[in-house]
């Protein structure tokens, strides 16, 4: 796997001060994407054990809230096998830090069992992510006033009780299971 960048102090991609890993490779190619160079799977640097060690060290300070994965696309099959190993270590070493992940794919359609991007690593990866921001960036839905997302169609889904207090309320996250139930009933404004 290649990665485009590691932000040591990111305050835009989740609550608090975070470490963010921008992976390379994305098949969504959303028009208006803020990071189109990361669509290329060969863009950036090769992810190594030294890269992983650096990320784990950057997470060490108490003021770091957690890790955010984005890109590119973390849920491209080529990226999942590497990222699940990183997430295992993050959760083992820093159980109170939150993990956020941005994906252009949708949780119930693409990532769950039977979805186009579901692999042998997807379920474990989802089990290690506290908050998932899902959905393609849509230029027609762009809204710069939104917290932690770029277009109105994107959702902030609490996959697990996140953080030391066990909640995601300050992030604006909604419970993923409730959101899917609302979609099934036709009671959701999600597009």
C-alpha positions in Angstrom: 0.0 0.0 0.0 1.1 3.6 -0.6 0.1 6.6 1.3 0.0 10.3 0.4 0.5 12.0 3.8 0.5 11.7 7.5 -0.9 14.7 9.3 0.5 14.9 12.8 -1.9 17.5 14.1 -5.2 17.4 12.2 -8.2 19.3 13.6 -10.5 19.1 10.5 -11.1 15.3 10.2 -12.8 14.4 13.5 -13.0 15.8 17.0 -10.0 17.1 18.9 -6.4 16.9 17.7 -5.9 13.8 15.6 -3.3 11.9 13.6 -4.5 11.4 10.1 -3.3 8.9 7.5 -4.2 9.7 3.9 -3.9 6.4 1.9 -3.4 6.2 -1.9 -5.8 4.6 -4.3 -9.5 5.4 -5.0 -11.8 4.2 -7.7 -14.6 6.7 -6.8 -13.0 9.6 -8.5 -15.5 12.1 -7.2 -15.7 15.3 -9.3 -14.5 18.2 -7.0 -12.5 15.9 -4.7 -10.1 17.9 -2.6 -7.4 15.3 -3.0 -7.5 13.9 -6.6 -3.8 13.0 -6.6 -4.6 10.2 -4.1 -6.8 8.4 -6.6 -3.6 6.9 -8.0 -2.6 3.7 -6.2 1.1 4.4 -6.9 1.0 8.0 -5.5 3.1 8.9 -2.5 5.3 6.7 -0.3 5.3 3.0 0.4 3.7 2.1 3.7 6.2 0.1 5.9 6.6 -1.1 9.4 8.6 2.1 10.0 5.5 4.1 8.8 3.3 2.2 11.2 5.7 2.7 14.1 5.7 6.5 13.4 1.9 6.6 13.5 1.8 4.7 16.8 4.4 7.1 18.3 2.5 10.1 17.0 -0.6 8.8 18.8 1.2 8.7 22.2 0.5 12.2 23.6 -2.5 12.4 25.8 -3.8 15.4 23.9 -4.1 13.3 20.7 -7.8 12.3 20.5 -7.2 9.5 18.0 -6.5 8.3 14.4 -8.4 9.2 11.2 -8.1 7.2 8.0 -8.9 8.9 4.7 -7.4 9.3 1.3 -7.7 8.1 -1.3 -10.0 5.3 -0.2 -9.3 3.2 2.9 -11.9 0.6 1.9 -10.3 -0.2 -1.5 -9.6 -4.0 -1.2 -5.8 -3.3 -1.7 -5.7 -1.0 1.3 -7.9 -3.0 3.8 -5.3 -5.8 4.5 -2.7 -3.3 5.6 -5.0 -0.9 7.5 -6.7 -3.7 9.5 -3.2 -4.5 11.0 -2.7 -0.9 11.9 -6.1 -0.6 13.5 -5.5 -3.8 15.6 -2.4 -2.2 17.0 -4.0 1.2 17.6 -6.9 -0.4 19.5 -4.6 -2.6 21.6 -2.1 0.1 22.5 -4.6 3.0 22.8 -8.0 1.6 23.7 -9.4 5.0 24.7 -8.5 6.8 21.5 -11.1 7.0 18.8 -10.7 5.8 15.2 -12.5 7.7 12.5 -12.6 6.6 8.8 -13.8 8.5 5.7 -15.0 6.4 2.8 -16.8 7.2 -0.5 -18.5 3.9 -0.2 -21.7 3.4 1.8 -21.9 1.3 4.9 -24.9 -0.9 4.2 -24.6 -1.1 0.4 -20.8 -1.5 -0.1 -19.1 -2.5 3.1 -21.4 -5.1 4.8 -21.5 -8.8 3.9 -22.4 -9.1 0.2 -21.3 -5.5 -0.6 -19.0 -4.7 -3.5 -16.1 -3.7 -1.3 -16.5 -6.4 1.4 -13.4 -8.5 1.7 -12.1 -11.0 4.3 -10.8 -7.9 6.2 -13.8 -5.6 6.1 -15.8 -6.9 9.1 -12.7 -6.7 11.4 -11.8 -3.3 10.0 -15.4 -2.0 10.7 -15.2 -3.5 14.3 -12.1 -1.4 15.0 -13.6 1.9 13.6 -15.6 4.0 16.0 -17.0 6.6 13.5 -17.4 6.1 9.8 -18.1 9.0 7.5 -19.6 7.4 4.4 -20.8 8.4 1.0 -19.3 9.9 -2.1 -18.5 13.6 -2.2 -21.1 15.2 -4.4 -20.3 18.6 -5.8 -24.0 19.5 -6.1 -24.4 18.7 -2.4 -21.2 20.6 -1.2 -21.8 22.5 2.0 -18.8 24.2 3.7 -20.8 24.7 6.9 -21.0 21.0 7.7 -19.0 19.6 10.5 -16.6 16.8 9.4 -18.0 16.2 5.9 -18.0 17.9 2.6 -21.4 17.3 1.1 -24.9 16.9 2.6 -25.4 13.4 1.4 -22.5 12.1 3.5 -23.3 10.5 6.9 -21.4 10.4 10.2 -22.1 6.9 11.6 -21.3 5.8 15.1 -20.3 2.2 14.6 -19.4 1.7 18.3 -19.5 3.6 21.5 -16.4 5.8 21.0 -13.9 7.2 23.4 -13.4 7.0 27.1 -17.0 8.1 27.9 -18.5 5.7 25.3 -20.3 8.3 23.2 -20.0 10.2 19.9 -22.6 12.9 20.6 -20.2 15.9 20.2 -19.3 14.7 16.7 -22.8 14.7 15.3 -22.6 11.0 14.7 -25.8 9.0 14.4 -26.1 5.3 15.3 -25.4 3.2 12.2 -28.0 0.5 13.0 -30.7 3.1 13.6 -29.8 4.9 10.4 -30.1 1.7 8.4 -33.4 0.9 10.0 -34.7 4.3 9.1 -33.6 3.9 5.5 -35.4 0.5 5.3 -38.6 2.1 6.6 -38.2 5.1 4.3 -37.9 7.5 7.2 -34.5 8.8 6.4 -33.5 11.9 4.5 -30.3 10.2 3.4 -30.0 10.1 -0.4 
